[in-house]
Structures are given as structure tokens and as C-alpha cells.
Amino acid sequence: IMAQAQGLGKKYIKAFLKGFFVAVPVTVTFLDRVACVARVEGASMQPSLNPGGRQASDVVLLNHWSIRNYDVQRGDIVSLVEHDSNSAGTVPVADRVLLSMSETNSTTRT
């Protein structure tokens, strides 16, 4: 009985490792190429996100496909990475699109 239990344990560990080595690359590829989940905090995106002045953060799904084809329209909310000069890192920023690439800004100087 003890030998069967050891063989069964090895079988489960082997199956787990096979699943793990398949699931991790698939998950990483999905999060990098298709979509990922992000948290939005603060009042800058109210009332669309964090309505009512709540202290809690909203969770959003970021679609990587539409941005890859530059399919961004006026009013869309996009996520950018801003380089922070005060620290050596980057800060994720969410903002609303005011003008699309096909529109011109009427306030530009000539």
C-alpha cells in the first residue's frame, strides 16, 4: 500500500508540473498580448470610475488588441505609463481621450 501511495503522489506531482508549465506561459502571453486587469484609484476619473467619492478602487480590464491597431476613439479611457522624475520608476496613469488621431486640435498655434 505504501508503494502505491508513493507512485500515486509522484503521478499527481508530475501532472501538476505539466499543467503548471503549460498554464504559466499561456497566462503570461494572454496578459501581455490580449488583456490584463488593473486597479484605478483616485478622483481624477470620476464619475466614470470611482463614483461617489468612494475611497475604494475600481478594477478595469485593459484591452490590448484595440490599442495595437490604434483603434482609440474620443471618450475612451486609456492607460499609460508615465516616467516619474522624482523616483527611478514609472507610474501608471489612466486618462480619457479628448482628440483622436484623425481630429485636429483647434487650439494649436500657427
C-alpha positions as CSV (number, residue, x, y, z in Angstrom):
1,I,0.0,0.0,0.0
2,M,2.9,2.4,0.8
3,A,4.5,1.8,-2.6
4,Q,1.1,2.6,-4.3
5,A,0.8,5.8,-2.3
6,Q,4.3,6.9,-3.4
7,G,3.5,6.1,-7.0
8,L,0.3,8.0,-6.8
9,G,2.0,11.0,-5.2
10,K,4.6,11.1,-8.0
11,K,1.8,10.8,-10.6
12,Y,0.0,13.8,-9.1
13,I,3.2,15.9,-8.9
14,K,4.1,15.1,-12.5
15,A,0.6,16.0,-13.7
16,F,0.7,19.3,-11.6
17,L,4.1,20.2,-13.1
18,K,2.9,19.5,-16.7
19,G,-0.2,21.7,-16.1
20,F,1.9,24.4,-14.4
21,F,4.4,24.6,-17.3
22,V,1.5,24.9,-19.8
23,A,-0.6,27.3,-17.8
24,V,2.1,29.9,-16.9
25,P,3.2,30.7,-20.5
26,V,-0.4,30.8,-21.7
27,T,-1.3,33.2,-18.9
28,V,1.7,35.4,-19.4
29,T,1.0,35.6,-23.1
30,F,-2.6,36.4,-22.5
31,L,-1.9,39.2,-20.0
32,D,0.8,40.7,-22.3
33,R,-1.0,40.4,-25.7
34,V,-4.7,40.3,-25.1
35,A,-5.9,41.9,-21.9
36,C,-5.0,42.5,-18.3
37,V,-6.7,43.7,-15.1
38,A,-5.7,47.0,-13.5
39,R,-6.8,49.0,-10.5
40,V,-7.8,52.6,-10.8
41,E,-7.6,54.8,-7.7
42,G,-8.3,58.5,-7.1
43,A,-10.9,61.1,-8.1
44,S,-9.5,62.1,-11.5
45,M,-11.7,59.8,-13.5
46,Q,-15.0,60.4,-11.6
47,P,-17.8,59.9,-12.3
48,S,-16.9,57.1,-14.7
49,L,-14.6,55.4,-12.3
50,N,-14.7,55.5,-8.5
51,P,-18.1,57.2,-8.5
52,G,-19.5,59.0,-5.5
53,G,-16.1,59.8,-4.0
54,R,-15.6,56.3,-2.6
55,Q,-12.2,55.5,-1.1
56,A,-12.2,52.1,-2.8
57,S,-10.6,51.5,-6.1
58,D,-12.3,50.2,-9.3
59,V,-11.0,47.2,-11.2
60,V,-10.9,47.5,-15.0
61,L,-10.0,45.2,-17.9
62,L,-7.4,46.8,-20.2
63,N,-7.9,45.7,-23.9
64,H,-4.5,45.4,-25.6
65,W,-6.0,44.5,-29.0
66,S,-7.7,47.8,-29.8
67,I,-4.6,49.9,-28.9
68,R,-2.4,47.7,-31.0
69,N,-4.4,48.8,-34.1
70,Y,-4.6,52.4,-32.9
71,D,-8.4,51.9,-32.6
72,V,-8.8,54.7,-30.0
73,Q,-11.9,56.9,-30.1
74,R,-12.8,60.2,-28.4
75,G,-14.1,59.4,-24.9
76,D,-12.2,56.2,-24.5
77,I,-10.3,55.7,-21.3
78,V,-6.7,54.6,-21.8
79,S,-3.9,53.6,-19.5
80,L,-0.4,55.0,-20.0
81,V,2.9,54.6,-18.2
82,E,4.5,57.9,-17.1
83,H,8.1,58.2,-16.1
84,D,8.4,59.6,-12.6
85,S,11.3,62.1,-12.4
86,N,11.2,62.1,-8.6
87,S,11.9,58.3,-8.3
88,A,13.6,56.0,-10.7
89,G,10.4,54.2,-11.6
90,T,7.3,54.6,-13.7
91,V,3.7,55.4,-12.7
92,P,0.7,54.0,-14.4
93,V,-1.9,56.7,-15.4
94,A,-5.5,56.4,-16.6
95,D,-6.9,59.2,-18.7
96,R,-9.8,60.0,-21.1
97,V,-9.0,60.6,-24.8
98,L,-10.1,64.1,-25.9
99,L,-9.0,64.0,-29.5
100,S,-8.4,61.1,-31.8
101,M,-5.6,61.0,-34.4
102,S,-8.0,62.0,-37.2
103,E,-9.1,65.1,-35.5
104,T,-7.2,68.4,-35.3
105,N,-6.7,70.5,-32.2
106,S,-8.3,73.9,-32.9
107,T,-6.1,75.5,-30.2
108,T,-2.8,74.8,-31.9
109,R,-0.8,77.9,-32.9
110,T,0.2,78.6,-36.5
